[in-house]
Amino acid sequence: MRKSTEVADNVVFLCLISAFFMKARLRILDNTGFGLAEILRWPRTGFELGTVHAKRGYRGKTILSRIYF
Protein backbone atom coordinates (compact mmCIF):
# COMPACT_ATOMS: atom_id res chain seq x y z
CA MET A 1 0.00 0.00 0.00
CA ARG A 2 2.82 2.39 0.79
CA LYS A 3 4.23 2.21 -2.77
CA SER A 4 0.76 2.55 -4.31
CA THR A 5 0.05 5.75 -2.40
CA GLU A 6 3.42 7.17 -3.45
CA VAL A 7 2.88 6.72 -7.20
CA ALA A 8 -0.89 7.11 -7.79
CA ASP A 9 -3.78 9.41 -6.90
CA ASN A 10 -6.33 6.57 -7.08
CA VAL A 11 -5.68 3.05 -5.84
CA VAL A 12 -7.99 0.03 -5.84
CA PHE A 13 -7.24 -3.09 -3.85
CA LEU A 14 -8.88 -6.51 -4.13
CA CYS A 15 -8.59 -7.88 -0.61
CA LEU A 16 -10.30 -9.25 2.46
CA ILE A 17 -12.18 -6.22 3.71
CA SER A 18 -11.40 -6.95 7.36
CA ALA A 19 -7.66 -7.14 6.59
CA PHE A 20 -7.76 -3.72 4.94
CA PHE A 21 -8.88 -2.01 8.15
CA MET A 22 -5.79 -2.76 10.21
CA LYS A 23 -4.27 0.23 12.01
CA ALA A 24 -1.05 0.27 9.99
CA ARG A 25 -2.91 0.42 6.65
CA LEU A 26 -5.26 3.14 7.83
CA ARG A 27 -2.30 5.10 9.17
CA ILE A 28 -0.63 4.96 5.73
CA LEU A 29 -3.80 6.36 4.14
CA ASP A 30 -4.03 9.16 6.71
CA ASN A 31 -0.35 10.07 6.42
CA THR A 32 -0.46 10.23 2.62
CA GLY A 33 -3.72 12.23 2.37
CA PHE A 34 -5.95 9.46 1.04
CA GLY A 35 -9.63 8.91 1.85
CA LEU A 36 -11.87 5.90 1.21
CA ALA A 37 -14.16 6.62 -1.72
CA GLU A 38 -15.86 3.22 -2.08
CA ILE A 39 -15.97 -0.31 -0.72
CA LEU A 40 -17.49 -2.86 -3.10
CA ARG A 41 -18.43 -6.19 -1.50
CA TRP A 42 -18.28 -9.39 -3.53
CA PRO A 43 -20.96 -12.07 -2.93
CA ARG A 44 -20.55 -15.72 -2.03
CA THR A 45 -16.83 -15.84 -1.43
CA GLY A 46 -16.84 -17.43 2.03
CA PHE A 47 -14.83 -14.50 3.38
CA GLU A 48 -15.72 -10.84 3.13
CA LEU A 49 -13.86 -10.21 -0.13
CA GLY A 50 -14.13 -6.87 -1.86
CA THR A 51 -12.48 -3.99 -3.64
CA VAL A 52 -11.51 -0.85 -1.80
CA HIS A 53 -11.02 2.43 -3.70
CA ALA A 54 -8.83 5.02 -1.99
CA LYS A 55 -8.41 8.47 -3.51
CA ARG A 56 -5.85 11.16 -2.69
CA GLY A 57 -7.48 14.21 -1.11
CA TYR A 58 -10.92 12.57 -0.81
CA ARG A 59 -12.85 13.70 2.26
CA GLY A 60 -16.40 12.72 1.32
CA LYS A 61 -18.55 9.86 2.50
CA THR A 62 -17.49 6.29 1.78
CA ILE A 63 -19.90 4.49 -0.54
CA LEU A 64 -20.63 0.91 0.49
CA SER A 65 -22.01 -1.16 -2.38
CA ARG A 66 -22.39 -4.81 -3.28
CA ILE A 67 -22.27 -6.88 -6.46
CA TYR A 68 -25.27 -9.14 -7.01
CA PHE A 69 -25.10 -12.15 -9.33
C-alpha angles and dihedrals in degrees: 000000000000093000092045092055091049096055106031141048093210124039129179122194128194103210149122102292094220091053091054093061097064115130095247093054093046090048090055090053092049094046093050096045098251127145131194110256100175144358114201115195120211119217129235100008099127090236127055096269120174149135121263120202116203120185129194111247094007113146101161131105120296113245114222112200138161136214115232121201 
